[in-house]
Amino acid sequence: MQYPFDPLNHKYPSTRYPVYARGGMVNCSSPQAAAAGLEALRRGGNAMDAAVAAAAALTVVEPTANGIGGDAFALIWSEKDQKLFGLNSSGRAPALASIERVQSDGKDAAGKMPVYGWTPVTVPGAPKAWAEVNRRFGRLSLPDVLAPAVRCAREGYPAGANLAKIWQNALRIYSKYHDDPAFAAWFETFAPSGKAPEAGEQIILKDHADTLEEIGATGADSFYSGELAKKIDAESRRFGGYLRYEDLAAHKADWVEPISVNYRGYDVCEIPPNGQGIVALMTLNVLKEFDLTDRDGLQTVHRQLEAMKMAFADAFRYVTDPAHMDVDYHDMLRPEYGAMRASEMTGRAQVWTHRLPPGSGTVYLCAADGEGNMVSFIQSNYNGFGSGIVVSGTGIALQNRGADFSLDPAAANCLKPGKRSYHTIIPGFLMKDGQPVGPFGVMGAYMQPQGHVQVVCNAVDFHLDPQQCLDAPRWQWLRDGRVILEPGFGEEFAQQLRAIGHDAALEPNRVLFGRGQMIVRLENGALCGGTEPRTDSNIACY
């Protein structure tokens, strides 16, 4: 090194300004992925091509959070169609997976679904999402769109500071499986020298490159009904997994109608269940009953937290694969239901239970082009690298989304063959008067709807630019009842929250508060973007 420095030692606050462009913009948590999207735009592609290019590249340059074996969702504004389209490409539980089978095989962990190994593996949906978006909206061929990701995997790239840190943490988690043959390919792929990469160290994923190339050449058919599917089936059988060739062949990406809530004149749009975007909408449906004037005020944060807790109470009781829900999720978004919940709120923190509505590890990117097309895209392996299972010789890291299933047959989100689980990853989109304002999202498990609510409030209530919407300090309610706050709120504010009943404390680890991106289209057609300051984010534009 020319001179020693620590890229994670931030002695001074950094200021980012929103970025403006007209020809196109791609916002990602990795600069290489943003560059891949920009390359697609420069080669004559549209925002949809750019989103797929960036998504595929993110499996290479941020494998700590997503992979070829993960799921994906998207919200796509087509300027030609003047319509917002939703895509759900989340996978289902294998046909052999059932509560009885998991328990009789002794594969449950203290009565719950295990987090790692083959048992929580569900059908991956990301490759099908890429192919489907490309088929319906793309201008470039899928091989051309995936080419930057293939090149990056084959030729290598230097690890970013945050990527290296998260990779090192992941290695410590997976190290206890080092001697388990089922996990051998993970170590061969992601820790071949026995250690995780340092910042600036070159990473090469040749198997990953070959697999992406095959997905591009076959329109993802190889992954679901060809040679790659056969390899996944063989590995699953070898190590006692439930996933089979037939499960992969049956997968399809579903085009769905987005759901929305009107919040002070803006339509906030999300993917319907099985995704948890409805949690953000239920929260906003309550908050619109109040005037929020002071972003950092005690009353504002208190109401946001209470509304969020109400929404999660309902979601954890009802939300799952909509084919298995015992309420109509549209009823959960009725204005009168939000008003009723708002009327139950007091000036103190409360423990909320669900009500029956009257009569219902992740990467996020967004892209826009100069023609008016805009994409909100998210994909994930769930926990970091996912299940810890990599299919030998392919670089395919399989997700562990099945870990979210319950083994209680009375639970809404109980495990059943062919069922989609409650899904944490959610893309967001903002509309006004039938026209797109722009895509936004915040990744990070159950932080995601909480991040969505805070970004929307920052934009609509407090009129912050896209960069400030993401820079602003965040809060997070945890499932154990605690509330954590980024240091920007200050200890005095935490004390004020505790005084009205919140178990609140400052949390210095900013990674816990999610990572987001945002693009807004101005009235003159220019694009204005913000990118996440909590990671290795970048905006590529022209």
C-alpha positions as CSV (number, residue, x, y, z in Angstrom):
1,M,0.0,0.0,0.0
2,Q,1.3,3.4,-0.9
3,Y,0.2,4.7,2.5
4,P,-1.8,3.0,5.4
5,F,-5.4,3.9,6.0
6,D,-8.6,2.3,7.3
7,P,-11.5,2.8,4.9
8,L,-14.0,2.2,7.7
9,N,-12.6,4.7,10.1
10,H,-14.8,7.8,9.5
11,K,-13.3,10.6,11.6
12,Y,-15.3,13.3,9.8
13,P,-18.9,13.6,8.6
14,S,-19.4,13.2,4.9
15,T,-21.9,15.2,2.9
16,R,-23.5,13.8,-0.2
17,Y,-25.6,15.9,-2.6
18,P,-28.4,14.5,-4.8
19,V,-27.2,13.6,-8.3
20,Y,-29.0,14.9,-11.4
21,A,-29.0,13.4,-14.9
22,R,-31.2,13.2,-18.0
23,G,-30.1,10.3,-20.1
24,G,-30.3,7.6,-17.5
25,M,-29.5,6.7,-13.9
26,V,-28.7,3.5,-12.0
27,N,-28.5,3.5,-8.2
28,C,-26.9,0.4,-6.5
29,S,-25.2,-0.6,-3.3
30,S,-22.1,-1.4,-5.4
31,P,-20.3,0.8,-7.9
32,Q,-19.6,-2.1,-10.2
33,A,-23.3,-3.0,-10.4
34,A,-24.3,0.6,-11.1
35,A,-21.7,0.6,-13.9
36,A,-23.1,-2.6,-15.3
37,G,-26.5,-1.0,-15.5
38,L,-25.1,2.1,-17.1
39,E,-23.3,0.0,-19.7
40,A,-26.7,-1.5,-20.7
41,L,-28.1,2.0,-21.1
42,R,-25.1,3.2,-23.1
43,R,-25.5,0.2,-25.5
44,G,-29.1,1.2,-26.3
45,G,-31.0,-0.6,-23.6
46,N,-33.7,0.9,-21.5
47,A,-34.2,1.1,-17.7
48,M,-35.5,-2.5,-17.6
49,D,-32.3,-3.7,-19.3
50,A,-30.2,-1.6,-16.9
51,A,-32.0,-3.1,-13.9
52,V,-31.4,-6.7,-15.0
53,A,-27.8,-5.9,-15.8
54,A,-27.3,-4.4,-12.3
55,A,-29.2,-7.2,-10.6
56,A,-27.1,-9.9,-12.2
57,A,-23.9,-8.0,-11.4
58,L,-25.0,-7.6,-7.7
59,T,-24.9,-11.4,-7.4
60,V,-21.2,-11.2,-8.3
61,V,-20.1,-8.0,-6.4
62,E,-22.3,-8.4,-3.3
63,P,-22.7,-12.2,-2.8
64,T,-22.9,-11.5,0.9
65,A,-26.5,-10.4,0.4
66,N,-27.8,-12.0,-2.7
67,G,-27.0,-14.7,-5.3
68,I,-28.1,-16.6,-8.4
69,G,-30.1,-18.8,-6.0
70,G,-32.2,-16.0,-4.5
71,D,-35.6,-14.4,-5.1
72,A,-36.6,-11.2,-6.7
73,F,-39.5,-8.7,-6.9
74,A,-39.9,-5.6,-9.1
75,L,-42.1,-2.6,-9.7
76,I,-41.8,-1.3,-13.3
77,W,-43.2,1.8,-14.8
78,S,-43.5,1.5,-18.5
79,E,-43.8,4.9,-20.2
80,K,-45.2,3.3,-23.4
81,D,-48.0,1.5,-21.5
82,Q,-48.5,4.3,-19.0
83,K,-48.8,1.7,-16.3
84,L,-47.0,0.4,-13.2
85,F,-46.4,-3.4,-13.4
86,G,-45.5,-5.7,-10.4
87,L,-43.4,-8.8,-10.7
88,N,-43.3,-11.5,-8.0
89,S,-40.6,-14.1,-8.6
90,S,-40.4,-15.5,-5.2
91,G,-40.0,-19.3,-5.0
92,R,-42.2,-21.9,-3.3
93,A,-41.4,-24.6,-0.8
94,P,-40.5,-27.9,-2.4
95,A,-43.2,-30.4,-2.9
96,L,-41.5,-32.8,-0.5
97,A,-41.2,-30.1,2.3
98,S,-43.9,-30.3,5.0
99,I,-44.1,-29.8,8.7
100,E,-44.5,-33.6,9.2
101,R,-41.5,-34.4,7.0
102,V,-39.2,-31.9,8.6
103,Q,-40.0,-33.1,12.0
104,S,-40.0,-36.8,11.3
105,D,-36.6,-36.4,9.6
106,G,-35.3,-34.6,12.7
107,K,-34.3,-31.5,10.7
108,D,-36.1,-29.0,12.8
109,A,-34.1,-26.8,15.2
110,A,-35.8,-26.6,18.6
111,G,-39.2,-26.8,17.0
112,K,-38.4,-24.2,14.4
113,M,-37.2,-24.3,10.8
114,P,-33.4,-24.4,10.6
115,V,-31.6,-21.3,9.2
116,Y,-28.8,-23.1,7.4
117,G,-28.4,-26.2,5.2
118,W,-30.6,-27.7,2.6
119,T,-33.8,-27.8,4.7
120,P,-34.8,-24.1,4.4
121,V,-33.9,-23.9,0.7
122,T,-36.9,-22.8,-1.5
123,V,-37.1,-22.5,-5.3
124,P,-34.9,-19.6,-6.4
125,G,-36.7,-17.0,-8.4
126,A,-34.1,-14.4,-9.4
127,P,-33.0,-15.9,-12.8
128,K,-36.6,-16.3,-13.9
129,A,-37.2,-12.6,-12.9
130,W,-34.3,-11.4,-15.1
131,A,-35.5,-13.5,-18.1
132,E,-39.1,-12.4,-17.6
133,V,-38.3,-8.6,-17.3
134,N,-36.0,-9.0,-20.4
135,R,-38.6,-10.9,-22.4
136,R,-41.4,-8.4,-21.7
137,F,-39.6,-5.1,-21.7
138,G,-36.0,-5.4,-22.7
139,R,-34.4,-4.1,-25.9
140,L,-31.1,-5.9,-25.6
141,S,-30.7,-9.7,-25.6
142,L,-30.3,-11.4,-22.3
143,P,-26.7,-12.5,-23.0
144,D,-25.9,-8.9,-23.8
145,V,-27.6,-7.7,-20.6
146,L,-25.7,-10.2,-18.4
147,A,-22.4,-9.7,-20.1
148,P,-21.0,-7.1,-17.7
149,A,-21.8,-9.5,-14.7
150,V,-20.1,-12.4,-16.5
151,R,-17.0,-10.3,-17.3
152,C,-16.9,-9.0,-13.7
153,A,-17.1,-12.5,-12.3
154,R,-14.5,-13.9,-14.7
155,E,-12.0,-11.1,-14.6
156,G,-12.5,-10.1,-11.0
157,Y,-13.1,-6.9,-9.0
158,P,-11.6,-5.4,-5.8
159,A,-13.7,-5.8,-2.6
160,G,-15.2,-2.7,-1.2
161,A,-14.7,-1.8,2.5
162,N,-18.2,-2.7,3.7
163,L,-18.4,-5.8,1.5
164,A,-15.1,-7.1,3.0
165,K,-16.4,-6.4,6.6
166,I,-19.7,-8.2,6.0
167,W,-17.9,-11.1,4.2
168,Q,-15.6,-11.5,7.2
169,N,-18.5,-11.6,9.6
170,A,-20.2,-14.2,7.4
171,L,-17.2,-16.4,7.4
172,R,-17.3,-16.5,11.2
173,I,-21.0,-17.6,11.1
174,Y,-20.4,-20.3,8.5
175,S,-17.1,-21.6,10.1
176,K,-19.0,-24.0,12.3
177,Y,-20.0,-25.9,9.2
178,H,-16.5,-26.1,7.8
179,D,-16.3,-29.9,8.2
180,D,-19.8,-30.6,6.9
181,P,-19.6,-31.9,3.3
182,A,-22.8,-30.2,2.3
183,F,-21.1,-26.8,2.9
184,A,-17.8,-27.6,1.2
185,A,-18.7,-25.8,-2.0
186,W,-19.4,-22.6,-0.1
187,F,-15.9,-22.6,1.3
188,E,-14.4,-23.5,-2.0
189,T,-16.3,-20.6,-3.7
190,F,-16.2,-17.8,-1.1
191,A,-13.2,-18.6,1.1
192,P,-10.8,-20.7,-1.1
193,S,-7.8,-19.5,0.9
194,G,-9.5,-20.1,4.2
195,K,-10.2,-16.4,4.8
196,A,-12.5,-13.7,3.6
197,P,-11.2,-10.9,1.4
198,E,-9.8,-7.6,2.7
199,A,-10.8,-4.3,1.3
200,G,-9.2,-3.8,-2.2
201,E,-8.4,-7.5,-2.6
202,Q,-9.3,-9.0,-6.0
203,I,-12.3,-11.4,-6.1
204,I,-12.7,-13.9,-9.0
205,L,-15.8,-16.1,-9.3
206,K,-15.2,-18.2,-12.5
207,D,-18.0,-20.8,-11.8
208,H,-20.4,-17.9,-11.2
209,A,-19.4,-16.4,-14.6
210,D,-20.0,-19.7,-16.4
211,T,-23.5,-20.1,-14.8
212,L,-24.5,-16.5,-15.6
213,E,-23.4,-17.1,-19.2
214,E,-25.5,-20.2,-19.4
215,I,-28.5,-18.5,-17.9
216,G,-28.2,-15.8,-20.6
217,A,-27.7,-18.2,-23.4
218,T,-30.8,-20.2,-22.5
219,G,-33.1,-17.5,-21.3
220,A,-32.8,-19.0,-17.8
221,D,-34.3,-22.3,-19.1
222,S,-31.1,-24.2,-18.1
223,F,-31.7,-23.1,-14.5
224,Y,-35.2,-24.4,-14.3
225,S,-35.5,-27.3,-16.8
226,G,-32.0,-27.9,-18.1
227,E,-28.5,-28.8,-17.1
228,L,-28.3,-26.4,-14.1
229,A,-31.6,-27.7,-12.8
230,K,-30.2,-31.3,-13.0
231,K,-27.1,-30.3,-11.0
232,I,-29.2,-28.6,-8.3
233,D,-31.5,-31.7,-8.1
234,A,-28.5,-34.0,-7.8
235,E,-26.8,-32.0,-5.0
236,S,-30.1,-31.8,-3.1
237,R,-30.6,-35.6,-3.3
238,R,-27.0,-36.2,-2.3
239,F,-27.3,-34.1,0.9
240,G,-30.9,-35.0,1.9
241,G,-32.5,-31.8,0.7
242,Y,-36.1,-31.5,-0.4
243,L,-35.6,-29.5,-3.6
244,R,-36.1,-31.4,-6.8
245,Y,-36.0,-30.8,-10.6
246,E,-39.8,-30.8,-10.7
247,D,-39.9,-27.9,-8.2
248,L,-37.6,-25.9,-10.4
249,A,-39.5,-26.7,-13.6
250,A,-42.8,-25.6,-12.1
251,H,-41.6,-22.2,-11.1
252,K,-42.9,-19.1,-12.9
253,A,-42.6,-15.4,-12.2
254,D,-46.0,-13.8,-11.7
255,W,-47.0,-10.4,-13.0
256,V,-49.2,-8.9,-10.3
257,E,-51.2,-5.8,-9.7
258,P,-49.4,-3.4,-7.3
259,I,-51.2,-2.4,-4.1
260,S,-51.2,1.2,-2.8
261,V,-52.3,3.7,-0.2
262,N,-52.8,7.3,-0.9
263,Y,-50.7,9.3,1.5
264,R,-51.3,13.0,1.4
265,G,-51.9,13.0,-2.3
266,Y,-49.2,10.5,-3.2
267,D,-49.8,6.9,-4.1
268,V,-47.3,4.7,-2.3
269,C,-47.1,1.4,-4.2
270,E,-45.9,-2.0,-3.1
271,I,-46.0,-5.6,-4.3
272,P,-49.0,-7.5,-2.7
273,P,-48.5,-10.4,-0.3
274,N,-46.7,-12.7,0.1
275,G,-44.4,-9.7,0.4
276,Q,-44.4,-7.5,3.5
277,G,-44.8,-4.2,1.5
278,I,-48.4,-4.2,2.9
279,V,-46.8,-3.4,6.3
280,A,-45.5,-0.1,5.1
281,L,-48.9,0.7,3.5
282,M,-50.8,-0.2,6.7
283,T,-48.5,2.0,8.7
284,L,-49.0,5.0,6.3
285,N,-52.7,4.3,6.4
286,V,-52.6,5.1,10.1
287,L,-50.1,7.9,9.9
288,K,-52.2,9.9,7.4
289,E,-54.7,10.5,10.3
290,F,-52.0,12.7,12.0
291,D,-50.2,15.9,11.0
292,L,-46.5,15.1,11.1
293,T,-44.6,18.5,11.1
294,D,-41.3,17.9,13.0
295,R,-39.3,15.1,11.5
296,D,-37.1,14.6,14.6
297,G,-39.9,15.5,17.1
298,L,-40.8,13.1,19.9
299,Q,-44.5,13.0,18.9
300,T,-43.7,12.2,15.2
301,V,-41.3,9.3,16.0
302,H,-43.7,7.9,18.7
303,R,-46.6,7.8,16.2
304,Q,-44.4,6.3,13.5
305,L,-43.3,3.6,15.9
306,E,-46.8,2.8,17.2
307,A,-48.3,2.7,13.7
308,M,-45.5,0.4,12.6
309,K,-46.1,-1.9,15.6
310,M,-49.8,-2.1,14.8
311,A,-49.0,-3.0,11.2
312,F,-46.5,-5.7,12.1
313,A,-49.0,-7.2,14.6
314,D,-51.5,-7.7,11.8
315,A,-48.9,-8.8,9.3
316,F,-47.4,-11.5,11.5
317,R,-50.9,-12.9,12.1
318,Y,-52.3,-12.8,8.6
319,V,-49.7,-12.2,5.8
320,T,-48.4,-15.2,3.9
321,D,-49.0,-16.7,0.4
322,P,-52.3,-15.0,-0.5
323,A,-53.7,-18.4,-1.5
324,H,-53.4,-19.4,2.2
325,M,-54.5,-16.1,3.9
326,D,-57.7,-16.1,5.9
327,V,-58.4,-12.4,5.3
328,D,-58.6,-10.3,2.2
329,Y,-55.4,-8.3,2.2
330,H,-57.3,-5.4,0.5
331,D,-59.4,-5.0,3.6
332,M,-56.2,-4.3,5.6
333,L,-55.7,-1.1,3.6
334,R,-59.1,0.4,3.9
335,P,-59.1,4.0,5.0
336,E,-61.6,3.3,7.8
337,Y,-59.4,0.6,9.2
338,G,-56.4,3.0,9.3
339,A,-58.6,5.6,11.0
340,M,-59.8,3.0,13.6
341,R,-56.2,2.0,14.4
342,A,-55.2,5.6,14.7
343,S,-57.9,6.3,17.2
344,E,-56.5,3.5,19.4
345,M,-53.1,5.3,19.7
346,T,-52.2,7.2,22.9
347,G,-49.3,9.3,24.0
348,R,-47.5,6.3,25.4
349,A,-46.0,3.1,23.9
350,Q,-48.2,0.1,23.9
351,V,-48.1,-3.6,23.1
352,W,-50.3,-4.2,20.1
353,T,-52.0,-7.3,19.0
354,H,-53.6,-8.0,15.6
355,R,-57.1,-6.9,14.8
356,L,-59.5,-8.4,12.3
357,P,-59.8,-5.9,9.5
358,P,-63.4,-4.9,8.7
359,G,-65.0,-7.0,6.0
360,S,-58.4,-7.4,4.9
361,G,-29.5,-10.5,3.6
362,T,-30.8,-8.3,0.4
363,V,-29.8,-5.9,-2.4
364,Y,-32.0,-3.1,-3.7
365,L,-31.5,-1.1,-6.9
366,C,-33.4,1.4,-9.0
367,A,-33.0,2.5,-12.6
368,A,-34.5,5.1,-14.9
369,D,-33.9,6.1,-18.5
370,G,-34.4,9.3,-20.4
371,E,-37.6,8.0,-22.0
372,G,-39.5,7.9,-18.7
373,N,-39.2,4.1,-17.8
374,M,-38.4,3.5,-14.2
375,V,-37.6,0.3,-12.2
376,S,-37.6,-0.6,-8.5
377,F,-35.9,-4.0,-8.2
378,I,-34.9,-6.1,-5.1
379,Q,-33.4,-9.5,-4.7
380,S,-32.1,-11.5,-1.8
381,N,-30.7,-14.7,-0.4
382,Y,-32.4,-13.8,2.9
383,N,-29.7,-14.3,5.5
384,G,-26.4,-13.0,4.0
385,F,-25.1,-15.7,1.7
386,G,-28.3,-17.6,2.4
387,S,-28.4,-21.2,3.4
388,G,-24.7,-21.7,3.2
389,I,-25.3,-24.2,0.4
390,V,-23.5,-23.6,-2.9
391,V,-24.1,-26.1,-5.8
392,S,-20.7,-27.5,-6.6
393,G,-19.1,-26.1,-9.8
394,T,-21.8,-23.5,-10.4
395,G,-21.4,-20.6,-8.0
396,I,-25.1,-20.9,-7.2
397,A,-25.6,-19.9,-3.6
398,L,-29.0,-21.0,-2.5
399,Q,-31.3,-18.9,-0.4
400,N,-32.7,-19.9,3.0
401,R,-36.1,-18.2,2.6
402,G,-37.8,-21.3,4.0
403,A,-36.4,-20.4,7.5
404,D,-39.3,-17.9,7.8
405,F,-41.9,-20.7,7.6
406,S,-43.5,-21.7,10.9
407,L,-43.7,-25.3,12.0
408,D,-46.9,-24.5,13.9
409,P,-49.8,-25.8,11.7
410,A,-52.1,-23.1,13.1
411,A,-49.9,-20.2,12.0
412,A,-50.8,-18.4,8.8
413,N,-47.2,-18.7,7.6
414,C,-46.9,-22.4,8.4
415,L,-44.9,-24.6,6.0
416,K,-46.8,-26.4,3.3
417,P,-45.6,-28.0,0.0
418,G,-45.7,-25.5,-2.8
419,K,-46.4,-22.5,-0.6
420,R,-44.7,-19.2,-0.8
421,S,-43.5,-17.8,2.6
422,Y,-44.0,-14.4,4.1
423,H,-41.4,-12.5,2.2
424,T,-39.3,-9.6,3.6
425,I,-38.0,-8.1,0.4
426,I,-40.0,-5.3,-1.0
427,P,-39.5,-2.7,-3.8
428,G,-41.3,0.6,-3.5
429,F,-42.7,3.2,-5.9
430,L,-44.1,6.6,-5.5
431,M,-46.9,8.0,-7.8
432,K,-48.9,11.2,-8.0
433,D,-52.0,11.8,-10.0
434,G,-51.4,8.7,-12.1
435,Q,-47.8,9.6,-13.0
436,P,-44.6,8.2,-11.7
437,V,-42.6,10.2,-9.1
438,G,-40.0,7.5,-8.8
439,P,-38.7,4.2,-7.4
440,F,-37.3,3.8,-3.8
441,G,-36.4,1.0,-1.5
442,V,-34.6,0.2,1.7
443,M,-33.2,-3.4,2.2
444,G,-32.7,-5.2,5.4
445,A,-35.2,-7.9,6.5
446,Y,-37.9,-6.5,8.9
447,M,-36.2,-3.1,8.6
448,Q,-37.5,-2.8,5.0
449,P,-41.1,-1.6,5.6
450,Q,-39.8,0.6,8.4
451,G,-37.3,2.1,6.0
452,H,-40.0,2.6,3.4
453,V,-42.2,4.5,5.9
454,Q,-39.4,6.8,6.9
455,V,-38.3,7.5,3.4
456,V,-41.9,8.3,2.3
457,C,-42.4,10.6,5.4
458,N,-39.1,12.3,4.7
459,A,-40.1,13.0,1.2
460,V,-43.8,13.8,1.5
461,D,-44.1,15.3,5.0
462,F,-40.7,16.9,5.4
463,H,-39.8,17.7,1.8
464,L,-36.3,16.3,1.9
465,D,-34.4,15.7,-1.4
466,P,-33.7,12.0,-2.3
467,Q,-30.3,12.0,-0.8
468,Q,-31.4,13.6,2.5
469,C,-34.3,11.1,2.6
470,L,-31.6,8.4,2.8
471,D,-29.1,10.3,4.9
472,A,-31.6,11.1,7.7
473,P,-31.1,9.0,10.9
474,R,-33.3,6.0,11.2
475,W,-35.1,4.2,13.9
476,Q,-36.1,0.5,14.0
477,W,-38.6,-1.5,16.0
478,L,-37.3,-5.0,16.8
479,R,-39.5,-8.0,17.2
480,D,-38.5,-8.4,20.8
481,G,-40.0,-5.0,21.5
482,R,-36.9,-2.9,21.7
483,V,-36.4,0.2,19.6
484,I,-32.9,1.1,18.3
485,L,-31.9,4.5,17.1
486,E,-29.1,5.7,15.0
487,P,-26.7,8.0,16.9
488,G,-27.9,11.0,14.9
489,F,-31.0,11.1,17.2
490,G,-28.9,11.6,20.3
491,E,-29.1,10.2,23.8
492,E,-31.5,12.9,25.0
493,F,-34.0,11.9,22.4
494,A,-33.7,8.2,23.4
495,Q,-34.4,9.2,27.0
496,Q,-37.5,11.0,25.9
497,L,-38.8,7.9,24.2
498,R,-38.0,5.8,27.2
499,A,-40.0,8.3,29.3
500,I,-43.2,7.5,27.3
501,G,-42.7,3.7,27.5
502,H,-40.4,2.8,24.6
503,D,-37.5,0.5,25.3
504,A,-35.2,2.7,23.2
505,A,-31.4,2.9,22.9
506,L,-28.8,4.3,20.5
507,E,-27.2,1.7,18.2
508,P,-23.8,2.6,16.6
509,N,-23.9,-0.2,14.0
510,R,-25.5,1.6,11.1
511,V,-25.6,-1.6,8.9
512,L,-28.6,-2.7,11.0
513,F,-30.7,0.2,9.7
514,G,-30.9,-0.9,6.1
515,R,-29.5,0.4,2.8
516,G,-31.6,2.2,0.3
517,Q,-31.7,4.0,-3.1
518,M,-34.1,6.5,-4.6
519,I,-34.8,8.2,-7.9
520,V,-37.3,11.1,-8.5
521,R,-38.3,12.3,-12.0
522,L,-38.7,16.1,-12.0
523,E,-41.4,17.9,-14.0
524,N,-38.9,18.8,-16.7
525,G,-37.9,15.1,-17.2
526,A,-34.6,15.3,-15.3
527,L,-33.7,12.6,-12.9
528,C,-32.7,13.3,-9.3
529,G,-31.1,10.4,-7.3
530,G,-29.9,9.6,-3.8
531,T,-27.8,6.7,-2.7
532,E,-27.2,5.0,0.6
533,P,-24.4,6.5,2.8
534,R,-24.3,3.4,5.0
535,T,-22.5,1.1,2.4
536,D,-20.4,1.1,-0.8
537,S,-23.2,2.7,-2.8
538,N,-22.9,4.5,-6.1
539,I,-25.0,6.3,-8.8
540,A,-24.0,5.8,-12.4
541,C,-25.6,8.2,-14.8
542,Y,-25.3,10.3,-17.9
